[in-house]
Amino acid sequence: MDPRIAWFQPEQRGPANNLWMHIWETTQTLGNLYFHNNCNTASAKLTSGGGDGASSNAADSSGTRTDHQGMSGSKLDSNNNNNSGGGGGQVGGSRVAGVGTELPSKRRRDNKASTFGFNRSLLLTDGAEDIYTCTPWKSRNYSEGIVGLHEEIKDFYEYISPRPEEEHMRLEVVARIHRVIKDLWPNAEVQVFGSFSTGLYLPTSDIDLVVFGHWETLPLWTLEEALRKRKIADENSVKVLDKATVPIIKLTDLHTEVKVDISFNVQNGVKAAKLIKDFKQQFPVLPYLVLVLKQFLLQRELNEVFTGGIGSYSLFLMVVSFLQLHYREDACSSNPNLGVLLIEFFELYGRHFNYLKTGIRIKDGGSYLAKDEVQKGMLDGYRPSMLYIEDPLQPGNDVGRSSYGAMQVKEAFDYAYVVLSHAVSPIAKHYPNNKSESILGRIIRVTQEVAEYRDWISVEWGQRSNNEPELDECNNNFPEDSAVLPAVPRSKASSNSSSPSPSTPSSPSSSSPSSAASSSSDAVSFFF
């Protein structure tokens, strides 16, 4: 079972599972020890082949260094496993470790939402009470089957949708960066695009900014230096990707841990944001499906193109194509069964879609493309990517061309289809604890680290969002003390800590799913 994709379901857990997992972990640990010892022995033999005294001394010295490196490697593996807990983060005060040390993909430390290693947390807390369940949106029992999944998706959407204080915090981040840019180039124009401008962002999503101006060469390093001097960014987080297809500056805000990507003179991002808003009006169910799917990919580290996943724009276009070509007429209505649509999305892209021969087009009402025909119009030596999605804003551009791990995403979708299909089948009513278990929680979890981060935002920005300052034409009249903010807590307490529980989200009712997003987008439009 790939821990990046799957975890034990409730009916799979029990004494037998715990025993066999303990045996499996023990064999993996012994295998790693054997591997390290063999490496050290072989290395020592290779370095001890000299004939004279000097060579012998060198061999001894080399052998000592090799052995020391082997010990360091073992410690590093152990430390990495201890920090790969994801959702599980810390459960009951115990740090959750990944299952086994040989696994190639461990949780990125900057992804609070990662559920890598969640299986270990299930084993450690099996049968325990008063622990964080990682399903904070579930506050009631739902109907059986597919209707219950529909109800739960609505509750998840209301929980995960941006809260006013989260929006206000992000606006302050944008305001601080905006002031730095205006001080450097008074005539420059700054715009927000991406998920923050459309309202389809998760609690840990980044902010996308684009700066428009006139320069002979893009001033990436000039802005990077200014952000460092003004203490806007975490010193170790600022990265200038000047060799990328679209050069950007990546940073993490020092006070809020919000990630920001800054590009220069890129028009497509702003146009894409407008396109997304138009499709949200056409398909009222779109925000529900997009936020569920974004969370599904985020916690599995499959949401970034540079790590092999698919980006938010590609995912959005896949959902739009799914709705455009759906055979059910009610897919475009304001009140379809969201559970049916989610399972059928996973079925399409996890099982039935032919990635080798078929591409996606959403223009002119949507259609599928034969890749053989697409390749005829491409330059010599080029061919459509595995996940070919025609860019509706730039003909000839393949949105999915950099998603080299598209087949891993397909595998995750197939897993979700199987799990949800079984969970809503008639036999599921005979599962143990069927009433209390979450159906959506079988594929999606909100880590304790994310929940506590949102609690911290609610405490620190809850009052400020009610007294939002007015902005002048230059958007520069934020109070100076807005840059002096409390530090984000670096270590998260256990679920039994005294931190406040997640506040009730200020999100829309199920009858108007786009209203939460519109509040964010309106605020951003007003800001710029």
Number of C-alpha atoms within 10 A of each C-alpha: 8 12 19 21 22 21 19 16 15 16 11 10 14 12 11 10 13 16 10 11 17 14 11 13 14 13 13 16 14 11 14 17 14 11 12 18 15 12 15 20 14 13 15 20 12 13 17 17 12 13 8 8 9 10 14 15 13 15 19 15 14 17 21 14 14 19 18 12 14 17 14 12 13 15 12 12 14 15 13 18 23 15 20 25 29 31 27 31 30 23 22 21 13 13 18 27 26 27 23 19 19 14 12 5 13 22 23 15 13 11 17 23 30 31 31 32 29 26 23 23 24 21 18 14 16 14 10 9 9 9 13 20 21 19 19 19 22 20 10 11 14 18 13 17 20 21 15 18 25 21 18 25 24 20 19 21 24 22 20 22 25 24 24 20 22 20 21 20 21 19 18 15 23 21 19 19 22 21 17 16 19 16 11 12 12 12 12 14 16 21 19 23 22 23 21 24 27 26 24 27 24 19 20 17 17 20 23 22 25 20 18 15 14 13 9 5 6 16 11 18 14 10 18 18 11 17 21 15 11 12 13 20 25 17 15 10 14 21 16 18 15 13 8 8 7 11 17 22 19 21 25 22 23 20 17 21 21 18 22 22 18 22 20 21 16 14 12 12 20 17 13 18 20 16 14 21 18 11 15 19 11 14 17 20 24 24 25 21 20 22 19 21 21 21 23 23 25 22 25 23 25 25 23 16 18 13 13 18 25 26 19 20 18 23 19 20 22 20 19 23 20 21 21 18 15 15 9 12 11 12 22 16 13 16 13 16 19 22 24 16 19 23 21 16 23 22 20 17 21 22 15 10 13 13 17 13 16 20 24 24 20 19 12 7 10 15 14 15 16 12 19 13 12 16 14 11 11 12 8 8 6 10 16 22 19 21 26 26 26 25 20 17 13 10 8 13 14 19 21 25 19 20 24 18 18 21 16 15 23 19 16 23 25 20 19 25 23 14 18 22 18 14 23 20 12 11 10 15 14 8 12 11 11 16 14 12 18 24 25 23 19 18 22 23 23 26 26 26 24 21 22 20 21 22 18 20 19 22 14 17 18 18 11 16 17 11 8 10 11 10 13 10 8 12 15 15 13 17 8 9 7 13 17 8 12 10 10 14 12 8 8 16 18 20 19 12 11 8 14 11 14 16 13 10 17 14 21 16 14 18 11 13 22 24 16 23 23 17 19 25 23 13 14 21 12 10 18 14
